[in-house]
Amino acid sequence: MASRKIFNPPAKHIPFLVQNLAVFCKHLAKKGIAVIEDEPLPGANRFYVHDLFGNRLEIVEWIDEQG
């Protein structure tokens, strides 16, 4: 009998670059999607969500620190 290998996804995540992170965050909240805050990343605002398969998706917006 052949055995099947179980797929174990890596502990990494998939990043997505967006503009206007706050608006996107509100959109996800309206859809009932949980947003996961993380430690600050210098020069960026970000949060994480999980897709239907449990993949961790990073949503990031780079900040212009020059003002």
PQR file of N, CA, C, O and H, with PARSE charges and radii, in Angstrom:
ATOM      1  N   MET A   1       0.848  -1.170   0.000 -0.4000 1.5000
ATOM      2  CA  MET A   1       0.000   0.000   0.000 -0.0000 2.0000
ATOM      3  C   MET A   1       0.898   1.239   0.000  0.5500 1.7000
ATOM      4  O   MET A   1       1.791   1.358   0.839 -0.5500 1.4000
ATOM      5  N   ALA A   2       0.667   2.147  -0.923 -0.4000 1.5000
ATOM      6  CA  ALA A   2       1.471   3.375  -1.039 -0.0000 2.0000
ATOM      7  C   ALA A   2       1.046   4.369   0.035  0.5500 1.7000
ATOM      8  O   ALA A   2      -0.140   4.509   0.334 -0.5500 1.4000
ATOM      9  H   ALA A   2      -0.058   2.051  -1.605  0.4000 1.0000
ATOM     10  N   SER A   3       2.012   5.042   0.599 -0.4000 1.5000
ATOM     11  CA  SER A   3       1.684   6.067   1.589 -0.0000 2.0000
ATOM     12  C   SER A   3       1.691   7.432   0.915  0.5500 1.7000
ATOM     13  O   SER A   3       2.445   7.675  -0.027 -0.5500 1.4000
ATOM     14  H   SER A   3       2.976   4.928   0.356  0.4000 1.0000
ATOM     15  N   ARG A   4       0.859   8.290   1.405 -0.4000 1.5000
ATOM     16  CA  ARG A   4       0.788   9.652   0.884 -0.0000 2.0000
ATOM     17  C   ARG A   4       1.582  10.570   1.790  0.5500 1.7000
ATOM     18  O   ARG A   4       1.535  10.457   3.015 -0.5500 1.4000
ATOM     19  H   ARG A   4       0.247   8.093   2.170  0.4000 1.0000
ATOM     20  N   LYS A   5       2.305  11.474   1.170 -0.4000 1.5000
ATOM     21  CA  LYS A   5       3.018  12.485   1.951 -0.0000 2.0000
ATOM     22  C   LYS A   5       2.044  13.589   2.322  0.5500 1.7000
ATOM     23  O   LYS A   5       1.244  14.032   1.498 -0.5500 1.4000
ATOM     24  H   LYS A   5       2.343  11.566   0.175  0.4000 1.0000
ATOM     25  N   ILE A   6       2.120  14.023   3.557 -0.4000 1.5000
ATOM     26  CA  ILE A   6       1.274  15.113   4.019 -0.0000 2.0000
ATOM     27  C   ILE A   6       1.990  16.423   3.737  0.5500 1.7000
ATOM     28  O   ILE A   6       3.162  16.590   4.074 -0.5500 1.4000
ATOM     29  H   ILE A   6       2.770  13.663   4.226  0.4000 1.0000
ATOM     30  N   PHE A   7       1.267  17.357   3.109 -0.4000 1.5000
ATOM     31  CA  PHE A   7       1.841  18.663   2.802 -0.0000 2.0000
ATOM     32  C   PHE A   7       1.848  19.523   4.054  0.5500 1.7000
ATOM     33  O   PHE A   7       0.804  19.757   4.664 -0.5500 1.4000
ATOM     34  H   PHE A   7       0.315  17.222   2.835  0.4000 1.0000
ATOM     35  N   ASN A   8       3.006  19.983   4.427 -0.4000 1.5000
ATOM     36  CA  ASN A   8       3.161  20.925   5.535 -0.0000 2.0000
ATOM     37  C   ASN A   8       3.717  22.222   4.978  0.5500 1.7000
ATOM     38  O   ASN A   8       4.898  22.290   4.635 -0.5500 1.4000
ATOM     39  H   ASN A   8       3.854  19.793   3.931  0.4000 1.0000
ATOM     40  N   PRO A   9       2.875  23.267   4.879 -0.5600 1.5000
ATOM     41  CA  PRO A   9       3.368  24.524   4.314  0.2800 2.0000
ATOM     42  C   PRO A   9       4.459  25.128   5.178  0.5500 1.7000
ATOM     43  O   PRO A   9       4.477  24.923   6.392 -0.5500 1.4000
ATOM     44  N   PRO A  10       5.365  25.867   4.566 -0.5600 1.5000
ATOM     45  CA  PRO A  10       6.429  26.505   5.336  0.2800 2.0000
ATOM     46  C   PRO A  10       5.862  27.553   6.288  0.5500 1.7000
ATOM     47  O   PRO A  10       4.739  28.024   6.104 -0.5500 1.4000
ATOM     48  N   ALA A  11       6.623  27.909   7.284 -0.4000 1.5000
ATOM     49  CA  ALA A  11       6.181  28.884   8.284 -0.0000 2.0000
ATOM     50  C   ALA A  11       6.291  30.314   7.767  0.5500 1.7000
ATOM     51  O   ALA A  11       6.093  31.259   8.531 -0.5500 1.4000
ATOM     52  H   ALA A  11       7.535  27.527   7.433  0.4000 1.0000
ATOM     53  N   LYS A  12       6.595  30.486   6.513 -0.4000 1.5000
ATOM     54  CA  LYS A  12       6.721  31.823   5.928 -0.0000 2.0000
ATOM     55  C   LYS A  12       5.345  32.390   5.604  0.5500 1.7000
ATOM     56  O   LYS A  12       4.319  31.770   5.887 -0.5500 1.4000
ATOM     57  H   LYS A  12       6.756  29.719   5.892  0.4000 1.0000
ATOM     58  N   HIS A  13       5.339  33.551   5.021 -0.4000 1.5000
ATOM     59  CA  HIS A  13       4.093  34.187   4.643 -0.0000 2.0000
ATOM     60  C   HIS A  13       4.233  34.798   3.252  0.5500 1.7000
ATOM     61  O   HIS A  13       5.326  34.878   2.691 -0.5500 1.4000
ATOM     62  H   HIS A  13       6.172  34.055   4.792  0.4000 1.0000
ATOM     63  N   ILE A  14       3.100  35.221   2.720 -0.4000 1.5000
ATOM     64  CA  ILE A  14       3.051  35.827   1.395 -0.0000 2.0000
ATOM     65  C   ILE A  14       2.734  37.307   1.576  0.5500 1.7000
ATOM     66  O   ILE A  14       1.690  37.634   2.141 -0.5500 1.4000
ATOM     67  H   ILE A  14       2.212  35.155   3.177  0.4000 1.0000
ATOM     68  N   PRO A  15       3.609  38.226   1.109 -0.5600 1.5000
ATOM     69  CA  PRO A  15       3.338  39.658   1.276  0.2800 2.0000
ATOM     70  C   PRO A  15       2.602  40.257   0.073  0.5500 1.7000
ATOM     71  O   PRO A  15       2.833  39.876  -1.074 -0.5500 1.4000
ATOM     72  N   PHE A  16       1.720  41.197   0.371 -0.4000 1.5000
ATOM     73  CA  PHE A  16       1.014  41.960  -0.662 -0.0000 2.0000
ATOM     74  C   PHE A  16       1.177  43.437  -0.357  0.5500 1.7000
ATOM     75  O   PHE A  16       0.920  43.874   0.765 -0.5500 1.4000
ATOM     76  H   PHE A  16       1.533  41.507   1.304  0.4000 1.0000
ATOM     77  N   LEU A  17       1.600  44.206  -1.344 -0.4000 1.5000
ATOM     78  CA  LEU A  17       1.775  45.643  -1.208 -0.0000 2.0000
ATOM     79  C   LEU A  17       0.479  46.338  -1.620  0.5500 1.7000
ATOM     80  O   LEU A  17      -0.062  46.074  -2.694 -0.5500 1.4000
ATOM     81  H   LEU A  17       1.808  43.851  -2.255  0.4000 1.0000
ATOM     82  N   VAL A  18      -0.012  47.224  -0.761 -0.4000 1.5000
ATOM     83  CA  VAL A  18      -1.242  47.959  -1.053 -0.0000 2.0000
ATOM     84  C   VAL A  18      -1.023  49.445  -0.824  0.5500 1.7000
ATOM     85  O   VAL A  18      -0.067  49.860  -0.169 -0.5500 1.4000
ATOM     86  H   VAL A  18       0.427  47.439   0.112  0.4000 1.0000
ATOM     87  N   GLN A  19      -1.926  50.228  -1.376 -0.4000 1.5000
ATOM     88  CA  GLN A  19      -1.989  51.656  -1.082 -0.0000 2.0000
ATOM     89  C   GLN A  19      -3.246  51.876  -0.263  0.5500 1.7000
ATOM     90  O   GLN A  19      -4.270  51.239  -0.511 -0.5500 1.4000
ATOM     91  H   GLN A  19      -2.703  49.891  -1.909  0.4000 1.0000
ATOM     92  N   ASN A  20      -3.177  52.771   0.709 -0.4000 1.5000
ATOM     93  CA  ASN A  20      -4.285  53.088   1.596 -0.0000 2.0000
ATOM     94  C   ASN A  20      -4.685  51.873   2.435  0.5500 1.7000
ATOM     95  O   ASN A  20      -5.789  51.341   2.312 -0.5500 1.4000
ATOM     96  H   ASN A  20      -2.345  53.289   0.910  0.4000 1.0000
ATOM     97  N   LEU A  21      -3.779  51.465   3.266 -0.4000 1.5000
ATOM     98  CA  LEU A  21      -3.956  50.291   4.122 -0.0000 2.0000
ATOM     99  C   LEU A  21      -5.190  50.404   5.019  0.5500 1.7000
ATOM    100  O   LEU A  21      -5.898  49.419   5.228 -0.5500 1.4000
ATOM    101  H   LEU A  21      -2.883  51.897   3.367  0.4000 1.0000
ATOM    102  N   ALA A  22      -5.446  51.586   5.540 -0.4000 1.5000
ATOM    103  CA  ALA A  22      -6.582  51.772   6.453 -0.0000 2.0000
ATOM    104  C   ALA A  22      -7.908  51.450   5.770  0.5500 1.7000
ATOM    105  O   ALA A  22      -8.773  50.808   6.364 -0.5500 1.4000
ATOM    106  H   ALA A  22      -4.871  52.386   5.371  0.4000 1.0000
ATOM    107  N   VAL A  23      -8.069  51.889   4.535 -0.4000 1.5000
ATOM    108  CA  VAL A  23      -9.306  51.614   3.798 -0.0000 2.0000
ATOM    109  C   VAL A  23      -9.447  50.115   3.540  0.5500 1.7000
ATOM    110  O   VAL A  23     -10.539  49.562   3.671 -0.5500 1.4000
ATOM    111  H   VAL A  23      -7.367  52.411   4.051  0.4000 1.0000
ATOM    112  N   PHE A  24      -8.351  49.458   3.176 -0.4000 1.5000
ATOM    113  CA  PHE A  24      -8.393  48.022   2.924 -0.0000 2.0000
ATOM    114  C   PHE A  24      -8.717  47.251   4.206  0.5500 1.7000
ATOM    115  O   PHE A  24      -9.461  46.271   4.176 -0.5500 1.4000
ATOM    116  H   PHE A  24      -7.464  49.907   3.070  0.4000 1.0000
ATOM    117  N   CYS A  25      -8.161  47.694   5.318 -0.4000 1.5000
ATOM    118  CA  CYS A  25      -8.433  47.060   6.606 -0.0000 2.0000
ATOM    119  C   CYS A  25      -9.924  47.160   6.946  0.5500 1.7000
ATOM    120  O   CYS A  25     -10.519  46.181   7.398 -0.5500 1.4000
ATOM    121  H   CYS A  25      -7.556  48.490   5.343  0.4000 1.0000
ATOM    122  N   LYS A  26     -10.527  48.321   6.735 -0.4000 1.5000
ATOM    123  CA  LYS A  26     -11.961  48.509   6.986 -0.0000 2.0000
ATOM    124  C   LYS A  26     -12.788  47.615   6.080  0.5500 1.7000
ATOM    125  O   LYS A  26     -13.792  47.048   6.513 -0.5500 1.4000
ATOM    126  H   LYS A  26     -10.044  49.116   6.368  0.4000 1.0000
ATOM    127  N   HIS A  27     -12.377  47.484   4.829 -0.4000 1.5000
ATOM    128  CA  HIS A  27     -13.080  46.623   3.875 -0.0000 2.0000
ATOM    129  C   HIS A  27     -13.082  45.171   4.368  0.5500 1.7000
ATOM    130  O   HIS A  27     -14.114  44.501   4.344 -0.5500 1.4000
ATOM    131  H   HIS A  27     -11.561  47.944   4.477  0.4000 1.0000
ATOM    132  N   LEU A  28     -11.920  44.699   4.813 -0.4000 1.5000
ATOM    133  CA  LEU A  28     -11.829  43.330   5.319 -0.0000 2.0000
ATOM    134  C   LEU A  28     -12.701  43.137   6.558  0.5500 1.7000
ATOM    135  O   LEU A  28     -13.356  42.105   6.705 -0.5500 1.4000
ATOM    136  H   LEU A  28     -11.082  45.243   4.833  0.4000 1.0000
ATOM    137  N   ALA A  29     -12.707  44.127   7.442 -0.4000 1.5000
ATOM    138  CA  ALA A  29     -13.518  44.039   8.660 -0.0000 2.0000
ATOM    139  C   ALA A  29     -15.005  43.933   8.315  0.5500 1.7000
ATOM    140  O   ALA A  29     -15.737  43.174   8.950 -0.5500 1.4000
ATOM    141  H   ALA A  29     -12.175  44.965   7.322  0.4000 1.0000
ATOM    142  N   LYS A  30     -15.448  44.688   7.314 -0.4000 1.5000
ATOM    143  CA  LYS A  30     -16.851  44.616   6.884 -0.0000 2.0000
ATOM    144  C   LYS A  30     -17.207  43.223   6.362  0.5500 1.7000
ATOM    145  O   LYS A  30     -18.355  42.790   6.462 -0.5500 1.4000
ATOM    146  H   LYS A  30     -14.853  45.305   6.798  0.4000 1.0000
ATOM    147  N   LYS A  31     -16.222  42.532   5.809 -0.4000 1.5000
ATOM    148  CA  LYS A  31     -16.431  41.186   5.279 -0.0000 2.0000
ATOM    149  C   LYS A  31     -16.251  40.106   6.354  0.5500 1.7000
ATOM    150  O   LYS A  31     -16.392  38.915   6.075 -0.5500 1.4000
ATOM    151  H   LYS A  31     -15.290  42.884   5.728  0.4000 1.0000
ATOM    152  N   GLY A  32     -15.939  40.533   7.586 -0.4000 1.5000
ATOM    153  CA  GLY A  32     -15.776  39.584   8.680 -0.0000 2.0000
ATOM    154  C   GLY A  32     -14.438  38.868   8.699  0.5500 1.7000
ATOM    155  O   GLY A  32     -14.306  37.802   9.300 -0.5500 1.4000
ATOM    156  H   GLY A  32     -15.825  41.500   7.813  0.4000 1.0000
ATOM    157  N   ILE A  33     -13.444  39.454   8.041 -0.4000 1.5000
ATOM    158  CA  ILE A  33     -12.113  38.849   7.983 -0.0000 2.0000
ATOM    159  C   ILE A  33     -11.265  39.406   9.128  0.5500 1.7000
ATOM    160  O   ILE A  33     -11.112  40.619   9.265 -0.5500 1.4000
ATOM    161  H   ILE A  33     -13.551  40.320   7.553  0.4000 1.0000
ATOM    162  N   ALA A  34     -10.721  38.513   9.940 -0.4000 1.5000
ATOM    163  CA  ALA A  34      -9.915  38.923  11.096 -0.0000 2.0000
ATOM    164  C   ALA A  34      -8.572  39.483  10.649  0.5500 1.7000
ATOM    165  O   ALA A  34      -7.878  38.888   9.824 -0.5500 1.4000
ATOM    166  H   ALA A  34     -10.845  37.527   9.829  0.4000 1.0000
ATOM    167  N   VAL A  35      -8.224  40.619  11.197 -0.4000 1.5000
ATOM    168  CA  VAL A  35      -6.948  41.274  10.927 -0.0000 2.0000
ATOM    169  C   VAL A  35      -6.046  41.038  12.129  0.5500 1.7000
ATOM    170  O   VAL A  35      -6.468  41.228  13.270 -0.5500 1.4000
ATOM    171  H   VAL A  35      -8.788  41.103  11.867  0.4000 1.0000
ATOM    172  N   ILE A  36      -4.811  40.628  11.882 -0.4000 1.5000
ATOM    173  CA  ILE A  36      -3.867  40.311  12.944 -0.0000 2.0000
ATOM    174  C   ILE A  36      -2.746  41.354  12.936  0.5500 1.7000
ATOM    175  O   ILE A  36      -1.985  41.460  11.974 -0.5500 1.4000
ATOM    176  H   ILE A  36      -4.468  40.474  10.956  0.4000 1.0000
ATOM    177  N   GLU A  37      -2.662  42.109  14.010 -0.4000 1.5000
ATOM    178  CA  GLU A  37      -1.602  43.114  14.143 -0.0000 2.0000
ATOM    179  C   GLU A  37      -0.288  42.417  14.484  0.5500 1.7000
ATOM    180  O   GLU A  37      -0.287  41.323  15.049 -0.5500 1.4000
ATOM    181  H   GLU A  37      -3.280  42.023  14.792  0.4000 1.0000
ATOM    182  N   ASP A  38       0.817  43.049  14.142 -0.4000 1.5000
ATOM    183  CA  ASP A  38       2.130  42.495  14.436 -0.0000 2.0000
ATOM    184  C   ASP A  38       3.027  43.611  14.939  0.5500 1.7000
ATOM    185  O   ASP A  38       2.617  44.770  14.996 -0.5500 1.4000
ATOM    186  H   ASP A  38       0.815  43.938  13.683  0.4000 1.0000
ATOM    187  N   GLU A  39       4.244  43.260  15.303 -0.4000 1.5000
ATOM    188  CA  GLU A  39       5.202  44.263  15.758 -0.0000 2.0000
ATOM    189  C   GLU A  39       5.456  45.267  14.641  0.5500 1.7000
ATOM    190  O   GLU A  39       5.384  44.921  13.462 -0.5500 1.4000
ATOM    191  H   GLU A  39       4.576  42.318  15.257  0.4000 1.0000
ATOM    192  N   PRO A  40       5.756  46.523  15.016 -0.5600 1.5000
ATOM    193  CA  PRO A  40       6.004  47.551  13.997  0.2800 2.0000
ATOM    194  C   PRO A  40       7.172  47.186  13.078  0.5500 1.7000
ATOM    195  O   PRO A  40       8.160  46.584  13.497 -0.5500 1.4000
ATOM    196  N   LEU A  41       7.022  47.568  11.829 -0.4000 1.5000
ATOM    197  CA  LEU A  41       8.080  47.405  10.838 -0.0000 2.0000
ATOM    198  C   LEU A  41       8.503  48.811  10.430  0.5500 1.7000
ATOM    199  O   LEU A  41       7.688  49.549   9.876 -0.5500 1.4000
ATOM    200  H   LEU A  41       6.220  48.058  11.489  0.4000 1.0000
ATOM    201  N   PRO A  42       9.754  49.209  10.687 -0.5600 1.5000
ATOM    202  CA  PRO A  42      10.186  50.565  10.341  0.2800 2.0000
ATOM    203  C   PRO A  42       9.910  50.896   8.872  0.5500 1.7000
ATOM    204  O   PRO A  42      10.280  50.145   7.970 -0.5500 1.4000
ATOM    205  N   GLY A  43       9.254  52.030   8.659 -0.4000 1.5000
ATOM    206  CA  GLY A  43       8.967  52.484   7.302 -0.0000 2.0000
ATOM    207  C   GLY A  43       7.722  51.895   6.681  0.5500 1.7000
ATOM    208  O   GLY A  43       7.473  52.090   5.491 -0.5500 1.4000
ATOM    209  H   GLY A  43       8.953  52.640   9.392  0.4000 1.0000
ATOM    210  N   ALA A  44       6.923  51.166   7.475 -0.4000 1.5000
ATOM    211  CA  ALA A  44       5.734  50.537   6.894 -0.0000 2.0000
ATOM    212  C   ALA A  44       4.619  50.375   7.918  0.5500 1.7000
ATOM    213  O   ALA A  44       4.861  50.271   9.121 -0.5500 1.4000
ATOM    214  H   ALA A  44       7.125  51.008   8.442  0.4000 1.0000
ATOM    215  N   ASN A  45       3.405  50.358   7.413 -0.4000 1.5000
ATOM    216  CA  ASN A  45       2.243  49.919   8.186 -0.0000 2.0000
ATOM    217  C   ASN A  45       1.883  48.552   7.639  0.5500 1.7000
ATOM    218  O   ASN A  45       1.985  48.318   6.435 -0.5500 1.4000
ATOM    219  H   ASN A  45       3.208  50.443   6.436  0.4000 1.0000
ATOM    220  N   ARG A  46       1.458  47.638   8.518 -0.4000 1.5000
ATOM    221  CA  ARG A  46       1.138  46.299   8.036 -0.0000 2.0000
ATOM    222  C   ARG A  46       0.229  45.565   9.005  0.5500 1.7000
ATOM    223  O   ARG A  46       0.092  45.930  10.173 -0.5500 1.4000
ATOM    224  H   ARG A  46       1.375  47.828   9.497  0.4000 1.0000
ATOM    225  N   PHE A  47      -0.383  44.525   8.480 -0.4000 1.5000
ATOM    226  CA  PHE A  47      -1.126  43.571   9.285 -0.0000 2.0000
ATOM    227  C   PHE A  47      -1.140  42.254   8.533  0.5500 1.7000
ATOM    228  O   PHE A  47      -0.660  42.169   7.403 -0.5500 1.4000
ATOM    229  H   PHE A  47      -0.272  44.229   7.531  0.4000 1.0000
ATOM    230  N   TYR A  48      -1.691  41.229   9.162 -0.4000 1.5000
ATOM    231  CA  TYR A  48      -1.751  39.901   8.552 -0.0000 2.0000
ATOM    232  C   TYR A  48      -3.187  39.416   8.534  0.5500 1.7000
ATOM    233  O   TYR A  48      -4.000  39.809   9.370 -0.5500 1.4000
ATOM    234  H   TYR A  48      -2.081  41.298  10.080  0.4000 1.0000
ATOM    235  N   VAL A  49      -3.487  38.569   7.581 -0.4000 1.5000
ATOM    236  CA  VAL A  49      -4.742  37.817   7.528 -0.0000 2.0000
ATOM    237  C   VAL A  49      -4.382  36.383   7.136  0.5500 1.7000
ATOM    238  O   VAL A  49      -3.273  36.119   6.670 -0.5500 1.4000
ATOM    239  H   VAL A  49      -2.827  38.250   6.901  0.4000 1.0000
ATOM    240  N   HIS A  50      -5.315  35.474   7.326 -0.4000 1.5000
ATOM    241  CA  HIS A  50      -5.119  34.093   6.885 -0.0000 2.0000
ATOM    242  C   HIS A  50      -6.120  33.785   5.779  0.5500 1.7000
ATOM    243  O   HIS A  50      -7.286  34.171   5.862 -0.5500 1.4000
ATOM    244  H   HIS A  50      -6.215  35.689   7.705  0.4000 1.0000
ATOM    245  N   ASP A  51      -5.661  33.088   4.746 -0.4000 1.5000
ATOM    246  CA  ASP A  51      -6.581  32.677   3.693 -0.0000 2.0000
ATOM    247  C   ASP A  51      -7.306  31.398   4.113  0.5500 1.7000
ATOM    248  O   ASP A  51      -7.093  30.894   5.216 -0.5500 1.4000
ATOM    249  H   ASP A  51      -4.714  32.775   4.679  0.4000 1.0000
ATOM    250  N   LEU A  52      -8.153  30.882   3.242 -0.4000 1.5000
ATOM    251  CA  LEU A  52      -8.960  29.699   3.561 -0.0000 2.0000
ATOM    252  C   LEU A  52      -8.135  28.450   3.831  0.5500 1.7000
ATOM    253  O   LEU A  52      -8.631  27.494   4.427 -0.5500 1.4000
ATOM    254  H   LEU A  52      -8.326  31.292   2.346  0.4000 1.0000
ATOM    255  N   PHE A  53      -6.870  28.452   3.394 -0.4000 1.5000
ATOM    256  CA  PHE A  53      -6.002  27.290   3.565 -0.0000 2.0000
ATOM    257  C   PHE A  53      -5.034  27.463   4.735  0.5500 1.7000
ATOM    258  O   PHE A  53      -4.181  26.607   4.971 -0.5500 1.4000
ATOM    259  H   PHE A  53      -6.467  29.229   2.910  0.4000 1.0000
ATOM    260  N   GLY A  54      -5.166  28.572   5.467 -0.4000 1.5000
ATOM    261  CA  GLY A  54      -4.312  28.813   6.619 -0.0000 2.0000
ATOM    262  C   GLY A  54      -3.011  29.527   6.311  0.5500 1.7000
ATOM    263  O   GLY A  54      -2.174  29.702   7.197 -0.5500 1.4000
ATOM    264  H   GLY A  54      -5.859  29.267   5.276  0.4000 1.0000
ATOM    265  N   ASN A  55      -2.829  29.944   5.057 -0.4000 1.5000
ATOM    266  CA  ASN A  55      -1.624  30.696   4.709 -0.0000 2.0000
ATOM    267  C   ASN A  55      -1.676  32.079   5.336  0.5500 1.7000
ATOM    268  O   ASN A  55      -2.723  32.727   5.349 -0.5500 1.4000
ATOM    269  H   ASN A  55      -3.509  29.802   4.337  0.4000 1.0000
ATOM    270  N   ARG A  56      -0.558  32.520   5.849 -0.4000 1.5000
ATOM    271  CA  ARG A  56      -0.464  33.840   6.454 -0.0000 2.0000
ATOM    272  C   ARG A  56      -0.124  34.843   5.364  0.5500 1.7000
ATOM    273  O   ARG A  56       0.899  34.714   4.691 -0.5500 1.4000
ATOM    274  H   ARG A  56       0.293  31.994   5.839  0.4000 1.0000
ATOM    275  N   LEU A  57      -0.981  35.841   5.190 -0.4000 1.5000
ATOM    276  CA  LEU A  57      -0.796  36.859   4.160 -0.0000 2.0000
ATOM    277  C   LEU A  57      -0.467  38.183   4.837  0.5500 1.7000
ATOM    278  O   LEU A  57      -1.231  38.671   5.670 -0.5500 1.4000
ATOM    279  H   LEU A  57      -1.812  35.946   5.736  0.4000 1.0000
ATOM    280  N   GLU A  58       0.663  38.755   4.478 -0.4000 1.5000
ATOM    281  CA  GLU A  58       1.042  40.055   5.013 -0.0000 2.0000
ATOM    282  C   GLU A  58       0.531  41.129   4.064  0.5500 1.7000
ATOM    283  O   GLU A  58       0.760  41.066   2.856 -0.5500 1.4000
ATOM    284  H   GLU A  58       1.284  38.358   3.802  0.4000 1.0000
ATOM    285  N   ILE A  59      -0.162  42.111   4.622 -0.4000 1.5000
ATOM    286  CA  ILE A  59      -0.647  43.248   3.854 -0.0000 2.0000
ATOM    287  C   ILE A  59       0.167  44.447   4.337  0.5500 1.7000
ATOM    288  O   ILE A  59       0.119  44.805   5.514 -0.5500 1.4000
ATOM    289  H   ILE A  59      -0.348  42.162   5.603  0.4000 1.0000
ATOM    290  N   VAL A  60       0.911  45.062   3.426 -0.4000 1.5000
ATOM    291  CA  VAL A  60       1.852  46.117   3.825 -0.0000 2.0000
ATOM    292  C   VAL A  60       1.713  47.351   2.950  0.5500 1.7000
ATOM    293  O   VAL A  60       1.466  47.257   1.747 -0.5500 1.4000
ATOM    294  H   VAL A  60       0.950  44.772   2.469  0.4000 1.0000
ATOM    295  N   GLU A  61       1.875  48.504   3.573 -0.4000 1.5000
ATOM    296  CA  GLU A  61       1.910  49.788   2.878 -0.0000 2.0000
ATOM    297  C   GLU A  61       3.170  50.508   3.332  0.5500 1.7000
ATOM    298  O   GLU A  61       3.330  50.783   4.521 -0.5500 1.4000
ATOM    299  H   GLU A  61       2.075  48.580   4.550  0.4000 1.0000
ATOM    300  N   TRP A  62       4.054  50.812   2.412 -0.4000 1.5000
ATOM    301  CA  TRP A  62       5.269  51.536   2.750 -0.0000 2.0000
ATOM    302  C   TRP A  62       4.927  52.996   3.007  0.5500 1.7000
ATOM    303  O   TRP A  62       4.079  53.572   2.326 -0.5500 1.4000
ATOM    304  H   TRP A  62       3.924  50.589   1.446  0.4000 1.0000
ATOM    305  N   ILE A  63       5.579  53.580   3.977 -0.4000 1.5000
ATOM    306  CA  ILE A  63       5.313  54.961   4.408 -0.0000 2.0000
ATOM    307  C   ILE A  63       6.426  55.878   3.913  0.5500 1.7000
ATOM    308  O   ILE A  63       7.609  55.544   3.991 -0.5500 1.4000
ATOM    309  H   ILE A  63       6.268  53.112   4.530  0.4000 1.0000
ATOM    310  N   ASP A  64       6.027  57.031   3.407 -0.4000 1.5000
ATOM    311  CA  ASP A  64       7.019  58.042   3.034 -0.0000 2.0000
ATOM    312  C   ASP A  64       7.382  58.800   4.303  0.5500 1.7000
ATOM    313  O   ASP A  64       6.627  59.660   4.754 -0.5500 1.4000
ATOM    314  H   ASP A  64       5.066  57.302   3.344  0.4000 1.0000
ATOM    315  N   GLU A  65       8.528  58.484   4.874 -0.4000 1.5000
ATOM    316  CA  GLU A  65       8.937  59.085   6.132 -0.0000 2.0000
ATOM    317  C   GLU A  65       9.459  60.512   5.972  0.5500 1.7000
ATOM    318  O   GLU A  65       9.756  61.182   6.961 -0.5500 1.4000
ATOM    319  H   GLU A  65       9.142  57.785   4.507  0.4000 1.0000
ATOM    320  N   GLN A  66       9.568  60.970   4.735 -0.4000 1.5000
ATOM    321  CA  GLN A  66      10.034  62.343   4.494 -0.0000 2.0000
ATOM    322  C   GLN A  66       8.919  63.351   4.737  0.5500 1.7000
ATOM    323  O   GLN A  66       9.165  64.554   4.821 -0.5500 1.4000
ATOM    324  H   GLN A  66       9.327  60.426   3.932  0.4000 1.0000
ATOM    325  N   GLY A  67       7.670  62.841   4.851 -0.4000 1.5000
ATOM    326  CA  GLY A  67       6.556  63.719   5.164 -0.0000 2.0000
ATOM    327  C   GLY A  67       5.836  64.164   3.954  0.5500 1.7000
ATOM    328  O   GLY A  67       4.865  64.915   4.055 -0.5500 1.4000
ATOM    329  H   GLY A  67       7.470  61.864   4.783  0.4000 1.0000
TER
END
